[in-house]
Amino acid sequence: MNNGWRLMPTEANETNLDQMRQALSELRRQHHDILQQMRSGQKKYQLIATSVWRVQEQERRRLARELHDGVGQNLTALKNALVQLSASSDDSQLTEQLNMAVELCAQSIADTRELSRLLRPQILDDLGLKAALNQLVRVTNRSGVQIEIICSGELDSINADLQTLAYRVVQEALNNVVKHARAKQCTVTVRVDGSALKLDIIDDGCGFAPSLLTDPKQRSDAFGTVTMRERVALFGGSCVIQSRLNEGTRVKARIPLTLE
């Protein structure tokens, strides 16, 4: 009688344990399935987003070439025609007006070339990332900020998308330095290190409070840093922005050479 009484709870306990194990196993399976779906969804999002970004860059390239080869060349031809008219004119008043038109054409040509370069520097497609970055630094130096660039590793051997991404990150960072930082000096380091492309942009400007990047009430466009970080994240990379008031700003990005 006593033995039977003791056996029944034991069997019940074992049954409950089996049920708990089965429930736990089912929860683990569901958790695994959810993680797999999340990873699959994230991968699909990355592929779609990078495709959209790639199309945008292709459109930028097309518009830049049309501006440079179409509008730019037409303006150059117009300028040359005006110069010839001015040289053959005996009317001093007409010559003066023609010379003014020539100057206007020259300024329009310069503006068109600058707009073309901002849309998509042709040198990036023709000569690669290193040459494009050197050109970007030379142009930005005209703003009065002394910029030093250090490139190492086989930058031009990485794929075209990563070259474009690296250029855009440096371009945005330097744009912030010129417009907001009130810096005197800036150092740009771009290097291939193992399986990753690493970017490091440091300036000695006025800096900003870290909350500017996280508090929507204080942030307007956050100096384009949100877009910068989102672009890097699309390629499986990371972008960290460090800054303090009156202590300058540092932008560090790491981008894997193959999409993770």
C-alpha positions as CSV (number, residue, x, y, z in Angstrom):
1,M,0.0,0.0,0.0
2,N,2.7,2.4,1.0
3,N,4.9,1.4,-2.0
4,G,2.0,2.2,-4.4
5,W,1.4,5.5,-2.8
6,R,5.0,6.5,-3.3
7,L,5.2,5.4,-7.0
8,M,2.3,7.5,-8.3
9,P,3.8,10.9,-7.5
10,T,7.1,9.7,-9.0
11,E,5.5,8.8,-12.3
12,A,3.6,12.1,-12.3
13,N,6.8,14.0,-11.7
14,E,8.5,12.2,-14.5
15,T,5.6,12.9,-16.8
16,N,5.7,16.6,-15.9
17,L,9.5,16.7,-16.5
18,D,9.0,15.1,-19.9
19,Q,6.4,17.7,-20.8
20,M,8.6,20.5,-19.6
21,R,11.5,19.1,-21.7
22,Q,9.3,18.9,-24.7
23,A,8.0,22.5,-24.2
24,L,11.5,23.7,-23.7
25,S,12.7,21.9,-26.8
26,E,9.8,23.5,-28.8
27,L,10.6,26.9,-27.4
28,R,14.3,26.5,-28.5
29,R,13.1,25.4,-32.0
30,Q,10.8,28.4,-32.3
31,H,13.6,30.7,-31.1
32,H,16.0,29.3,-33.6
33,D,13.4,29.7,-36.4
34,I,12.7,33.3,-35.4
35,L,16.5,34.1,-35.4
36,Q,16.9,32.5,-38.8
37,Q,13.9,34.5,-40.2
38,M,15.4,37.7,-38.7
39,R,18.8,37.0,-40.3
40,S,17.2,36.2,-43.6
41,G,15.2,39.4,-43.5
42,Q,18.2,41.4,-42.5
43,K,20.2,39.9,-45.4
44,K,17.4,40.7,-47.9
45,Y,17.2,44.2,-46.6
46,Q,20.9,44.6,-47.0
47,L,20.7,43.3,-50.6
48,I,17.8,45.6,-51.5
49,A,19.3,48.7,-49.8
50,T,22.7,48.2,-51.4
51,S,21.1,47.7,-54.8
52,V,19.2,51.0,-54.3
53,W,22.4,52.8,-53.2
54,R,24.2,51.3,-56.3
55,V,21.5,52.6,-58.6
56,Q,21.8,56.1,-57.0
57,E,25.5,56.1,-57.6
58,Q,25.0,55.0,-61.2
59,E,22.6,57.8,-61.8
60,R,25.0,60.2,-60.2
61,R,27.7,59.0,-62.6
62,R,25.4,59.5,-65.6
63,L,24.4,63.0,-64.6
64,A,28.0,63.9,-63.8
65,R,29.2,62.8,-67.2
66,E,26.3,64.6,-69.0
67,L,27.2,67.8,-67.1
68,H,30.9,67.4,-67.9
69,D,30.8,66.1,-71.4
70,G,27.5,67.8,-72.5
71,V,26.8,71.1,-70.8
72,G,30.5,71.7,-70.0
73,Q,31.6,71.2,-73.6
74,N,28.8,73.3,-75.0
75,L,29.7,76.2,-72.6
76,T,33.4,75.8,-73.6
77,A,32.4,76.1,-77.3
78,L,30.2,79.1,-76.6
79,K,33.1,80.7,-74.7
80,N,35.5,80.2,-77.6
81,A,33.0,81.6,-80.1
82,L,32.6,84.7,-77.9
83,V,36.4,85.1,-77.6
84,Q,36.7,85.0,-81.4
85,L,33.9,87.6,-81.8
86,S,35.5,89.9,-79.2
87,A,38.9,89.6,-81.0
88,S,37.4,90.6,-84.4
89,S,35.1,93.4,-83.1
90,D,36.0,97.0,-83.8
91,D,33.3,98.3,-81.5
92,S,34.7,98.9,-78.0
93,Q,31.3,98.8,-76.4
94,L,30.4,95.5,-78.0
95,T,33.9,94.1,-77.2
96,E,33.3,95.0,-73.5
97,Q,29.9,93.2,-73.5
98,L,31.5,90.2,-75.2
99,N,34.3,90.1,-72.7
100,M,31.7,90.1,-69.9
101,A,29.9,87.2,-71.6
102,V,33.2,85.3,-71.8
103,E,33.8,85.8,-68.1
104,L,30.2,84.6,-67.4
105,C,30.8,81.5,-69.5
106,A,34.1,80.8,-67.8
107,Q,32.4,81.0,-64.4
108,S,29.5,78.8,-65.6
109,I,32.1,76.2,-66.9
110,A,33.8,76.2,-63.5
111,D,30.5,75.8,-61.6
112,T,29.4,73.0,-64.0
113,R,32.7,71.1,-63.4
114,E,32.4,71.5,-59.7
115,L,28.8,70.2,-59.7
116,S,29.9,67.3,-61.8
117,R,32.7,66.5,-59.4
118,L,30.4,66.7,-56.4
119,L,27.9,64.4,-58.1
120,R,30.5,61.8,-59.0
121,P,34.2,62.5,-59.5
122,Q,35.2,61.0,-62.9
123,I,38.7,60.4,-61.5
124,L,37.2,57.8,-59.1
125,D,36.1,55.7,-62.1
126,D,39.1,56.4,-64.2
127,L,42.0,56.2,-61.7
128,G,40.6,54.7,-58.5
129,L,40.1,55.6,-54.9
130,K,43.6,56.9,-54.0
131,A,43.7,59.4,-56.8
132,A,40.1,60.5,-56.1
133,L,40.9,61.1,-52.4
134,N,44.0,63.0,-53.2
135,Q,42.0,65.2,-55.6
136,L,39.3,65.7,-52.9
137,V,41.9,66.8,-50.4
138,R,43.5,69.2,-52.8
139,V,40.1,70.8,-53.5
140,T,39.1,70.9,-49.8
141,N,42.5,72.5,-48.8
142,R,41.4,75.6,-50.7
143,S,38.9,76.2,-47.9
144,G,41.8,77.1,-45.6
145,V,41.9,73.8,-43.6
146,Q,45.2,72.1,-43.8
147,I,44.4,68.5,-44.6
148,E,46.9,65.6,-44.6
149,I,46.0,62.3,-46.2
150,I,47.7,59.0,-45.6
151,C,46.8,56.0,-47.8
152,S,48.2,52.5,-47.4
153,G,47.5,49.1,-48.7
154,E,46.1,48.1,-52.1
155,L,43.2,50.6,-52.1
156,D,42.5,50.4,-55.8
157,S,42.3,46.6,-55.7
158,I,39.1,46.6,-53.6
159,N,35.7,46.4,-55.4
160,A,34.2,49.5,-57.0
161,D,31.3,49.7,-54.5
162,L,33.6,49.8,-51.5
163,Q,35.8,52.4,-53.2
164,T,32.7,54.6,-53.7
165,L,31.5,54.1,-50.1
166,A,34.9,55.0,-48.7
167,Y,35.0,58.1,-50.9
168,R,31.6,59.2,-49.7
169,V,32.4,58.7,-46.1
170,V,35.6,60.9,-46.4
171,Q,33.7,63.4,-48.5
172,E,31.0,63.8,-45.9
173,A,33.5,64.0,-43.0
174,L,35.5,66.7,-44.8
175,N,32.4,68.6,-45.7
176,N,31.6,68.7,-41.9
177,V,35.1,69.8,-41.1
178,V,34.8,72.7,-43.5
179,K,31.3,73.8,-42.7
180,H,31.0,73.2,-39.0
181,A,34.3,72.4,-37.2
182,R,36.2,75.7,-37.6
183,A,39.3,73.5,-37.7
184,K,42.8,74.4,-38.7
185,Q,44.1,70.9,-39.3
186,C,42.7,67.5,-40.3
187,T,44.3,64.1,-40.8
188,V,42.7,61.5,-43.1
189,T,44.0,57.9,-42.9
190,V,42.7,55.3,-45.3
191,R,44.1,51.8,-45.3
192,V,43.5,48.2,-46.1
193,D,44.2,46.1,-43.0
194,G,43.7,42.4,-43.3
195,S,40.1,41.7,-44.3
196,A,38.8,45.3,-43.8
197,L,39.1,48.8,-45.1
198,K,39.7,51.3,-42.2
199,L,39.0,55.0,-42.3
200,D,40.1,57.5,-39.6
201,I,39.4,61.3,-40.0
202,I,40.6,63.5,-37.1
203,D,40.2,67.3,-36.9
204,D,41.2,69.9,-34.2
205,G,38.0,71.9,-34.5
206,C,35.4,73.1,-32.1
207,G,33.8,69.6,-31.7
208,F,30.2,69.2,-30.4
209,A,28.4,67.6,-27.5
210,P,27.9,63.8,-28.0
211,S,24.2,64.2,-27.3
212,L,23.8,66.0,-30.6
213,L,24.0,62.6,-32.4
214,T,21.4,60.9,-30.1
215,D,18.9,63.6,-29.0
216,P,16.4,64.4,-31.7
217,K,15.5,67.7,-29.9
218,Q,19.1,69.0,-30.3
219,R,19.8,67.4,-33.7
220,S,18.9,69.0,-37.1
221,D,20.6,66.8,-39.7
222,A,23.4,65.7,-37.3
223,F,25.9,67.0,-39.9
224,G,25.0,64.1,-42.2
225,T,26.5,61.6,-39.8
226,V,23.3,59.5,-39.7
227,T,23.4,58.8,-43.4
228,M,27.2,58.1,-43.1
229,R,26.7,55.5,-40.5
230,E,23.7,53.9,-42.3
231,R,25.7,53.6,-45.5
232,V,28.6,51.9,-43.7
233,A,26.2,49.5,-41.9
234,L,24.7,48.4,-45.2
235,F,28.0,46.9,-46.1
236,G,28.3,45.1,-42.7
237,G,30.7,47.8,-41.3
238,S,30.7,50.1,-38.3
239,C,31.2,53.9,-38.0
240,V,32.0,55.6,-34.7
241,I,31.9,59.3,-34.2
242,Q,33.7,60.7,-31.2
243,S,33.6,64.4,-30.2
244,R,33.7,66.8,-27.3
245,L,33.2,70.5,-27.2
246,N,36.4,72.3,-28.0
247,E,38.3,69.0,-28.4
248,G,37.8,68.2,-32.1
249,T,36.0,65.3,-33.8
250,R,37.1,61.8,-34.9
251,V,35.3,59.6,-37.4
252,K,36.4,56.0,-37.4
253,A,34.9,53.5,-39.9
254,R,35.7,49.8,-40.5
255,I,34.2,48.2,-43.6
256,P,34.8,44.5,-44.4
257,L,36.2,43.8,-47.8
258,T,33.4,41.2,-48.4
259,L,29.8,41.7,-47.3
260,E,29.2,40.0,-43.9
